[in-house]
């Protein structure tokens, strides 16, 4: 994205805050994997959203003065030829203005910069609870400022949580963000199709995972947005199964939940298909039921709709279908009221999607279910999981099905960002027949 985009985001954030406010946002820190090796670096989502800067240990200071003037300052690592030889290039403070549109100073000036930024301000905003070291540093500086009030210094009187402001801002996606998320969905779609084509009895779950990650990287998405789930047979009944270590068995289903991360933005797709490419009658019946629930929920998405309404739609469709298949027994109205389907559909219908796969944004506003607005992106992912030993007849045991797409709320309805990923029974079988 252009540096003007990040500048506009910072201005929009400060416009929400009162005068004499300071915002502090920390970059992520590198995490040790073992001894002197690190995990792949992933920037803190809020820091990335407001800076587009992908180095660790940095600090962003935003201030809004008593006169309403808004200022931005980045503290980042110095250039260091020796460190860069071993660990990679650093931007350095001098290049930050032209590259990021941010005035910058060395991290060595952190203490002085923080004291200067806080002095005379009314409130400090940061992600309370997420950054205990920064929070303690701020409290220490505030105490020092209070002790020097006779010298004319003045400490802020309030320490505030930034997330009600930043999360609300991130919840509504811009055209640039939607473009990236659409592309992430397209890459992830290709990865799911690749897995379907590669799948065969005698293969392994981790081999399907490898095909998916290969397709991500092939198109410029080096990392998955979350740990890839490849659950064959009854492994699919484990909702967050990531061992991916079992052999694929003829006659079983395989549930894949996988999405790439592209320039920080996540896709999140789930598909379920038969290892041998052909659904059994029981598999097809349960699969079509989940698909019917998903299609009904997607059709309902529009401004003003809520997750609660989508959950109700899914539960009604699934309960009716489970009753007709003989998996549930009793009166339909009573079964819906008692949420009898929840023993096989344990999770909610979806979540916000964005820079985080379970993205920020409140699900309730003033105690009420939040109505959808244009620019929100969410997942819709009904599922049924019939574990061995459940109350259902044994012929259903071990069947696990989830179908998930990424839906953009538009002014007149919705747009399925992952519509290209096959999911109709005949389409899945046709794609797998051409392996």
C-alpha positions in Angstrom: 0.0 0.0 0.0 1.1 3.6 -0.5 2.5 5.4 2.5 -0.4 7.9 2.3 -2.7 5.1 3.3 -0.9 4.6 6.6 -0.8 8.3 7.2 -4.5 8.6 6.6 -5.1 5.7 9.1 -3.1 7.5 11.8 -5.0 10.7 11.2 -8.3 8.9 11.4 -7.3 7.3 14.7 -6.2 10.6 16.3 -9.3 12.3 15.0 -11.3 10.0 17.4 -9.3 11.0 20.4 -9.5 14.2 22.6 -6.8 16.8 22.5 -3.7 16.2 24.6 -3.7 12.5 23.8 -0.7 10.1 23.2 -1.0 6.8 21.4 1.8 4.2 21.9 2.0 1.1 19.7 4.8 -1.4 19.9 6.1 -3.6 17.1 6.3 -7.3 17.7 9.5 -8.8 19.2 11.5 -11.6 17.7 10.7 -14.9 19.4 13.4 -17.5 20.1 12.7 -20.9 18.6 15.7 -22.8 20.1 19.0 -21.4 21.4 20.1 -18.9 18.7 17.4 -19.4 16.1 14.1 -17.5 15.9 10.6 -18.2 14.7 9.7 -16.4 11.4 8.9 -12.8 12.4 5.3 -11.7 12.2 4.5 -8.0 12.8 1.9 -7.0 15.4 -1.3 -6.4 13.4 -2.1 -3.0 14.9 1.5 -1.7 14.4 1.5 -3.0 10.8 -1.9 -1.3 10.2 -0.7 2.1 11.1 2.9 1.9 9.8 3.5 -0.8 7.2 6.8 -1.3 8.9 8.0 -4.9 9.2 10.9 -4.8 11.7 10.9 -5.9 15.4 11.3 -3.8 18.5 10.1 -0.5 17.1 7.7 1.9 18.8 5.2 4.3 17.3 4.3 7.5 19.2 1.3 9.5 18.0 0.4 12.7 19.7 -2.5 15.1 19.5 -1.7 18.5 21.1 -3.8 20.9 22.9 -4.1 22.8 19.7 -5.3 19.7 17.8 -2.0 19.2 15.9 -1.3 15.6 15.1 2.3 14.2 15.1 3.9 10.9 14.4 7.2 9.6 15.6 8.8 6.2 14.9 11.6 4.8 17.1 13.5 2.0 15.3 16.7 0.1 15.3 19.9 1.9 14.0 21.7 0.8 10.9 24.3 -1.8 11.9 26.5 -3.4 9.2 27.7 -6.2 11.4 24.1 -7.2 12.6 22.8 -6.8 9.1 25.4 -9.1 7.7 24.1 -11.9 10.0 20.4 -11.1 10.4 19.3 -9.0 7.4 18.9 -5.4 6.4 17.5 -2.7 8.6 15.8 0.5 7.4 17.3 2.8 10.0 15.8 6.2 11.2 17.3 8.2 8.3 15.3 6.4 5.6 12.0 6.2 7.5 10.7 9.5 6.3 11.0 8.7 2.6 10.1 5.0 2.9 7.3 5.2 5.5 6.4 8.8 5.7 7.3 8.8 9.3 9.8 11.0 11.3 12.1 8.6 13.1 14.8 8.5 15.8 16.9 5.7 17.2 15.6 3.3 19.7 18.4 4.5 22.0 16.3 7.7 22.4 13.3 5.7 23.7 13.3 6.9 27.3 13.7 10.6 26.4 11.2 10.4 23.6 8.6 8.9 25.8 9.1 11.4 28.6 8.8 14.3 26.1 5.7 12.8 24.5 3.9 12.2 27.8 4.8 15.5 29.5 1.8 17.8 29.5 -0.6 15.3 28.0 -4.0 14.3 29.5 -4.3 10.6 28.5 -2.1 7.8 27.2 -3.7 5.1 24.9 -2.2 1.7 24.5 -3.3 -2.0 24.3 -3.8 -2.5 28.0 -2.8 -5.9 29.2 -1.1 -6.9 25.9 2.1 -5.0 26.6 2.9 -5.2 30.3 6.5 -4.0 29.9 5.5 -0.9 28.0 2.6 -0.3 30.4 5.0 -0.4 33.4 7.4 1.9 31.5 4.7 4.4 31.0 3.6 4.2 34.7 7.2 4.8 35.8 7.5 7.9 33.5 4.2 9.2 34.8 5.4 8.9 38.4 8.6 10.7 37.5 6.6 13.6 35.8 4.4 13.9 38.9 7.5 14.2 41.1 8.7 17.1 38.9 5.5 19.1 38.8 7.2 22.0 40.6 9.5 22.3 37.7 6.5 22.8 35.4 6.2 19.2 34.2 2.8 17.5 34.1 1.9 13.8 34.0 -1.1 12.3 32.1 -4.0 11.5 34.4 -5.5 8.6 32.5 -4.2 5.4 31.0 -6.7 4.2 28.4 -7.2 1.1 26.3 -6.6 1.9 22.6 -8.5 -1.2 21.2 -12.0 0.3 21.3 -10.7 2.8 18.7 -8.2 0.8 16.7 -10.4 -2.3 16.5 -13.4 -0.4 15.3 -11.3 1.3 12.6 -9.8 -2.0 11.5 -13.3 -3.7 11.3 -14.3 -1.7 8.2 -12.1 -2.6 5.3 -11.0 -0.2 2.6 -10.9 -0.9 -1.1 -7.2 -1.7 -0.9 -7.7 -4.1 2.0 -10.6 -5.8 0.2 -8.4 -6.2 -2.9 -5.7 -7.9 -0.9 -8.2 -10.2 0.9 -9.8 -11.2 -2.4 -6.4 -12.1 -3.8 -5.6 -14.1 -0.6 -8.8 -15.9 -1.1 -7.9 -16.7 -4.8 -4.5 -18.1 -3.8 -6.1 -20.1 -1.0 -8.7 -21.4 -3.4 -5.9 -22.7 -5.7 -4.3 -24.4 -2.8 -7.5 -26.2 -1.8 -8.0 -27.3 -5.4 -4.3 -28.5 -5.5 -4.9 -30.6 -2.4 -8.1 -32.2 -3.9 -6.2 -33.1 -7.0 -3.2 -34.6 -5.1 -5.3 -36.5 -2.6 -5.2 -40.3 -2.8 -5.6 -43.3 -0.5 -2.3 -44.2 1.0 -1.0 -40.7 1.1 -0.6 -38.7 4.3 -2.3 -35.7 5.8 1.1 -33.8 6.0 1.5 -34.3 2.3 -1.7 -32.4 1.6 -0.5 -29.7 3.9 2.8 -29.5 2.0 0.9 -29.1 -1.3 -1.2 -26.3 0.2 1.9 -24.4 1.6 3.7 -24.9 -1.7 0.8 -23.2 -3.6 0.7 -20.4 -1.1 4.4 -19.6 -1.6 4.2 -20.1 -5.3 1.9 -17.1 -5.6 3.8 -14.8 -3.1 2.0 -15.7 0.1 5.0 -17.2 2.0 3.1 -18.0 5.2 -0.2 -19.5 6.2 -2.5 -17.2 8.2 -2.9 -20.0 10.8 -1.8 -23.6 11.4 -3.2 -25.7 8.5 -5.8 -28.3 9.5 -5.8 -31.5 7.5 -8.1 -34.0 9.4 -9.0 -37.3 7.7 -11.6 -39.6 9.0 -12.4 -39.1 12.7 -9.5 -36.6 13.0 -11.9 -34.1 11.4 -14.0 -34.3 14.6 -11.1 -32.5 16.4 -12.0 -28.9 15.6 -8.4 -27.6 15.8 -6.6 -30.7 14.7 -3.1 -29.8 13.4 -1.0 -32.9 13.9 -1.7 -33.8 10.2 0.2 -37.1 10.8 -2.3 -39.8 9.8 -2.5 -41.8 6.6 -5.3 -41.2 4.2 -7.8 -44.1 4.0 -10.0 -45.1 1.1 -13.6 -44.4 1.8 -13.0 -41.6 4.4 -13.5 -37.9 4.2 -10.7 -35.3 4.7 -11.5 -31.9 6.2 -9.0 -29.1 5.3 -9.1 -25.7 6.9 -6.4 -23.5 5.4 -5.8 -20.0 4.3 -2.8 -17.9 3.3 -1.6 -14.6 4.6 -0.9 -12.0 2.0 0.8 -8.7 3.0 -0.6 -9.3 6.5 -4.2 -10.1 5.4 -5.8 -13.6 6.0 -7.9 -15.9 4.0 -9.8 -18.7 5.8 -11.3 -21.5 3.8 -12.6 -24.9 4.8 -13.5 -27.7 2.4 -14.3 -31.4 2.9 -14.0 -34.1 0.3 -13.7 -37.8 -0.1 -10.2 -39.3 -0.1 -11.0 -41.5 -3.2 -13.0 -38.7 -5.0 -16.5 -40.2 -4.6 -18.9 -39.5 -1.8 -20.7 -42.4 -0.2 -24.5 -42.0 0.3 -24.1 -41.1 4.0 -21.2 -38.7 3.3 -23.2 -37.0 0.5 -26.3 -36.6 2.6 -24.5 -35.0 5.5 -22.3 -32.9 3.2 -25.4 -31.5 1.4 -27.0 -30.6 4.7 -24.0 -28.6 5.8 -23.8 -26.9 2.3 -27.5 -26.1 2.5 -27.0 -24.4 5.9 -24.0 -22.5 4.6 -25.8 -21.3 1.4 -28.8 -20.2 3.5 -26.6 -18.2 5.8 -24.6 -16.6 3.0 -27.8 -15.6 1.2 -29.0 -13.8 4.4 -25.8 -11.6 4.7 -26.6 -7.9 4.2 -26.3 -4.7 6.2 -28.3 -5.0 9.4 -28.0 -8.7 9.7 -26.2 -10.2 12.7 -24.2 -13.2 13.6 -27.0 -14.2 15.9 -29.4 -14.3 13.0 -27.0 -16.4 11.0 -26.5 -18.8 13.8 -30.3 -19.2 14.1 -30.6 -19.9 10.4 -27.8 -22.6 10.5 -29.3 -24.2 13.6 -32.7 -24.5 11.9 -31.4 -26.0 8.7 -29.1 -28.4 10.4 -31.7 -29.5 13.0 -34.3 -30.2 10.4 -31.8 -32.1 8.3 -30.5 -34.2 11.2 -34.1 -35.1 12.1 -34.9 -36.2 8.6 -31.7 -38.3 8.5 -32.6 -40.0 11.8 -29.6 -38.6 13.6 -31.9 -36.5 15.9 -35.2 -37.7 17.2 -38.2 -35.8 18.5 -40.3 -32.8 17.7 -38.6 -30.3 15.3 -39.7 -27.2 17.2 -38.5 -28.6 20.6 -35.2 -29.7 19.0 -34.6 -26.2 17.6 -35.5 -24.6 20.9 -33.2 -26.8 22.9 -30.4 -26.4 20.3 -30.2 -30.2 20.0 -27.9 -29.8 16.9 -25.1 -28.3 19.0 -23.9 -31.8 20.0 -22.8 -32.1 16.4 -22.3 -28.4 15.6 -20.3 -27.1 18.5 -18.9 -23.8 17.2 -20.4 -20.6 16.0 -21.3 -19.8 12.4 -18.3 -17.5 11.8 -16.0 -14.6 12.9 -14.5 -11.4 11.6 -11.6 -11.7 9.2 -8.8 -9.3 8.3 -5.2 -8.8 9.5 -5.9 -11.5 12.0 -7.8 -14.7 11.0 -10.0 -14.1 14.0 -10.0 -10.4 13.5 -10.7 -7.6 15.9 -14.1 -5.9 16.4 -16.8 -6.2 19.0 -19.6 -8.7 18.4 -22.0 -6.7 20.6 -22.6 -3.0 20.8 -24.2 -1.6 23.9 -25.2 -5.1 24.8 -27.0 -5.8 21.5 -25.9 -8.0 18.6 -23.9 -6.0 16.2 -25.5 -5.4 12.8 -23.4 -5.9 9.8 -22.1 -2.8 7.9 -20.7 -2.5 4.4 -16.9 -3.1 4.5 -17.0 -5.8 7.1 -15.5 -9.2 6.2 -16.6 -12.4 8.0 -16.5 -16.1 7.6 -19.5 -18.4 7.3 -18.6 -22.0 8.4 -21.3 -24.4 9.5 -20.1 -27.9 10.3 -21.2 -31.3 11.6 -18.9 -33.6 13.5 -20.2 -37.1 14.5 -17.5 -38.6 16.6 -17.3 -42.4 17.2 -19.4 -43.3 20.2 -21.9 -40.6 19.7 -25.7 -41.1 20.0 -26.0 -41.3 16.2 -26.2 -44.6 14.3 -22.8 -46.2 13.8 -22.9 -45.6 10.0 -22.5 -41.9 10.7 -19.5 -42.2 13.1 -16.3 -40.5 12.1 -17.9 -38.2 9.6 -16.7 -34.6 10.0 -17.7 -31.8 7.5 -17.1 -28.1 7.5 -17.6 -25.7 4.6 -16.2 -22.1 5.0 -16.1 -19.1 2.8 -15.1 -15.4 3.3 -17.9 -12.9 2.8 -17.7 -9.2 2.3 -20.7 -7.2 3.4 -21.7 -4.7 0.6 -24.2 -1.9 0.5 -26.8 -4.1 -1.2 -25.9 -7.5 0.2 -22.7 -9.5 0.1 -19.8 -10.6 -2.1 -18.2 -14.1 -1.6 -14.5 -13.5 -1.8 -13.8 -17.2 -2.0 -16.7 -18.2 -4.4 -14.2 -19.8 -6.8 -13.4 -22.7 -4.4 -15.6 -25.6 -5.5 -18.0 -27.0 -3.0 -21.1 -28.5 -4.8 -21.0 -32.3 -4.6 -20.8 -32.7 -8.3 -18.1 -30.0 -8.7 -15.9 -31.6 -6.0 -16.2 -35.0 -7.6 -15.5 -33.7 -11.1 -12.4 -31.8 -10.0 -11.1 -34.9 -8.2 -11.9 -37.1 -11.2 -9.3 -35.2 -13.2 -6.4 -35.9 -10.8 
